Amino acid sequence: VMGSRSTRRSASHAGSWYTDDGDELKDQMNDWLSEVKESSKQKPCRGLIGPHAGFSYSGPTAAFAYKHLDPEKVQRIFLLGPSHHHYTEGCELTACQIYETPVGDIQIDSEMVKQLMDTGRFETMSHKVDEDEHSMEMHLPYIAHRMKGKDFTLVPILVGNLSVDSEIAYGKLLAPYLSDPRNFFIISSDFCHWGKRFRFQWYEKRHGAIWQSIEKLDRMGMDLIEKLDAPGFAQYLKSYRNTICGRHPIAVFLNAILAAKQQKAKPTLEFVRYAQSNRCKRSSDSSVSYASAVCHFCGEVDEESKSSTKQ
């Protein structure tokens, strides 16, 4: 499908935030994915949280989550990313039909976008906002690579500066889609941005060096996320102001899981990797933290594996 320029989102950060050479990009992702040990828990994975920094920094961490994406099961991917440059207090959808990546084009689910627009809860992002935002684009190479050769669609959702009530409302709205095992949710977020340039330098000496104190702060938040404690996570952000840029997408996801939980399956969310771009030792240092998590719905019967054991 060619389509006019306006219906295609170009890979605007390729060549700067990651390589624009498709073969090189593929090799990088394969190398990082091969570092990840196969998990023994072969439960169907339903979603992930992963970072969105420059690929050389956060690509290795993201691989730990993307290893769990099963291309055989997934038909539609919802991608939720924070808005870095454009202020909105709601969520916005793309007007594009194709998202380009150096490793292949991704088809947008225009019907699903229309279905979401019809709820009256969404706006449409401008083409400029769409292409300026890196939080979703940094996930597209892994999505295109893992889903290569599969027939699937993408639903990108730009998440604005939501109130707690809005996070709950969007979570409830997305819950029925999360309950459908053909859908997969990807939540884009980095963790602590520490240093003068981020205007955030929280430090508790009792935890050791600055980087250890940062990890302690991040893990406090990660623990609340793993407990699926949406109110607790909101309270933590209020108390500590940790600079988790995808806090709103994460909160929407937590609320979607809680609303989907009313059904039968038991959801779990587990962090599988944590890293920092740099180990801060003095106040002039700076770093960004990256964490990857995977979501499973336990008790959700994996039909294929059930039938294959009988043979």
N, C-alpha and C positions, 0 to 999 in steps of 0.2 A: 504494500500500500504506500504510494508516494505521499499524496496529500500536500496541500500548500504549506508554506512556512508556518503560517499562523496555527495550523493544527498539529504541528510538530514541536516538541520542546527539545532544543538542541542540548547536547552534553556540554553545557557552558563552562563547567569547571575542569573538563578534561584538558590535559596539557599543563595544568597548574596544580590542582589538588590531587590529581592522579594522572597516570600516563594516558595519552590519547592513542597509543599504539595497542590495538586489540590483542595481538598475540602476546605482547609483553604483559598486558593486564591479566590475561588468562593464566599465564605462567605464574605470576605473583600469587593470584588467588589459589591456584592448585598447590603451590608450595605451602602457603599458610594453612590451607585445609588439610594437607597431608601431615602437618604437625599435630593435628588434633586426634587424640586416640578415639577409636570408635567406642561409643557408649554401650554398655551392656543392656541398659534399660531401653528396649526397643518399643517404648510407648509412642503412640502417634503424637508428634509435636504439633502444637496448634498456634504457636506464636513465639516471637523473640523480641528482646530488647538489645539494641546494638548501637555502637558509637558512629559518629559521622565526621571525624576529623580528616585531615590529609591522610591519604591511603597508607603511606609509609608508617605513619604513627598508629592509626587505629585499625588498619586492615587485618593485622594478625589477631587482635582481640575479637573482631567481628567474625572471623573464621570459626571461633569456638561456638558461636550461636548458629551460623549458617550450615554447619555440619549436620545440624538436626532438622533442617528443612527437607522434607521428603517430596521430591518432585512428582512422584507417582500419585500422591494423594491430593495435591493442591491444585485447585482450578482458578482460584481468585485470591489475590493478595491485597489486603488493606494496608497501606503504608502511612503511618502518622508521624509527622515531623513538626518540630517547633518553628515558629516564624522568627527569623533573626533581624530582618531589616524593615519589615512591614508591620505596622501596629494594627491589630484587630482584637476584639474581645470575643470573637466567635471562631468558627472554623470555615475554611474556604476550600473549594474544589477546583480542579483544573478544567480549562476549556479545550485542552489539547486532546488529540486522539492517539498520538504516538509520543512516547518518551524515548529519545535516542540514547544509546550507550555505545562505546567503542567495541563492545562484544555483541552487538545486535539490538534491534529495536524492541520496545515493549509496548504492547497494545493496551490502551486505556479502556476500561469497562464503561463505555458511554451510557449504557442502559442503567447501570448501577449508580452512576453519577447523577443521572436524571432522577432516579428513585430517591436519592438522598436530597437533591435539590427540592423535590416536591414536598419534603417535610417542612419546608420553610425555615429550617434551622441553619442553612448554609448560604454563603455568598460564593461568587466565582472569582478566583484570583486573576489579576491581569497577567498577560504574557510576560511582562517584565518581572513582576513579583515571582512568578513561576520559575523563570530562568535565573533570577538572582539568588534564590534560596538554595543552599547546599545541603540542608539537613536531610532531604529526601534523596537528592541526586547521589549522595555518597553511598546509598544502599543499592542503587540501580545496577552497578556492575555485578555484585554478588547475586542479585535476583536474576538477572539475565543469564548469568553463568550457570547457576544451580538449576534453572528451569529450562535450559537449552533444549530445543526440540519438543518441548511440551506446549500444549495448547492452553494458555492461561491468560488472564487479564489482571490489570492493576487498577486499584482505586486509591490515588494519593489524596491525603487529607492534611491540609496545612492547619495546624492547631495554634490558635492565638492565645492571648493572655487571659485565660478563662478564670472566672470566679469558681469557688468550690462547688456552688450550686450548678453552674454550667458543666463542670467536669462530670458531675453525677448525671445530669440530663443527657449529655452526649454519650456517656457510658451506657445508659439504659437504651438509648436509641441504637447503639451499635451491638448490643448484647445478642439479639437474635442472629446476627451475621456471624458472631463469634461462636454461637452454638452450632452452627453448620460446619461439619468437619471438612467440607470442601473448601472452606475459606481459611486463610492464614493471615495472622496479624503481625506486622513488623513495626516496632516502636523505636524511633530514632532519638537517641539521647547520649550526650557525654555526661560525665559526672563532674566532680569539683574542678572549677577553673580558679587556680590559686596564684596570687601575686599582685603586685601593685597595678599592673596593666589591666587586671580584671576587677580592681577595687575590692578584693576579697583576700584577707590574710588571717583568717581564724587560726589560732594556734594554742594548743594546750600542752605545755611542757611535760606534764606527767605522762604523756603518751610517747615521749622520746623526741626524735628529730622531727622537723616540720613535716617531712613526707609521711612519717608514721602517724602523726596527728591528723593529716589529711585523710589517710586510709581509714583511720578510726571513724572520722566524721562520715565518710562515704559509706562505710559498712553499717553504720547506724541506720542510714537511709535505706540501704540495700536489704537489711534485715526486715524493716517495716514493709518493703515491697514484697519480699518473700512471704511474709505473713498475710499478704493481701489486705493490709490494714490501711485503707485509703484515708480515713480520718486521722490516723496516727502519722501518716506520711505528710499530710497537709499541716499538721501541728509541728512536726519536725522542721519543715521548710520555714514555717513562721518563726520558730525559736532560733534556728541556727543560720537561716538565710543561705544555706549551701547553694552554690552556683551550678545546680543541675539544670542544664539548658532545656532538657526535654521533660521537665517536671510536669507540665500540663498534658502532653501526650501520655506519659506514664500514668498520671492520675486518671485520665479518661479510660485507659486500658484496665487499670485496677477496678474502676467502677463498672466497666463492661463485664469483667470476670465475675464480680460480685453479683451482678444482675443475672448473668448466665447461670450462675451457681444455683439459682432457684430451680433450675432444671435438675437432672439427676447426677450428672458427672461431677467428680470431685476435682476441682482445678488445683494445680500446683505451679508455682513460679520459682525457678531456681537459678541463682547466678552460677555460671560455669567458668567465668574468667574475670580477673581484675588486673588492671595495669595502669601505670602513670607514664606520661610522656618524658618525665624527668624527675629525679629524686631531689626535692627541695631541701636544702640544708641551711640556707640563710635567707633573710627577708628580701634580698634583692632577686632571689630565684623566682621562677614561675613554672607551673605545670598544669596539665589537663589530665584528668583521670578518665579511663575508659572501662566500661563493664559490659559483659554480655550475659543475658539470661534467657532461659527457655521456659515456655509454658506448655504443660501437659494437662490433659483432662483424664485423670485416672478413672478406671471403671467404665471408660468409654470403650466398648468392645471393638477391637481392630478386626473387622470382618474377614479380611483376607488371611491374616495369620491364623484365625480361628479355623477357617475351612481347610487351610493347607495342612494343619496338624492331623486332620482326620485321614488324609491320604496315606 
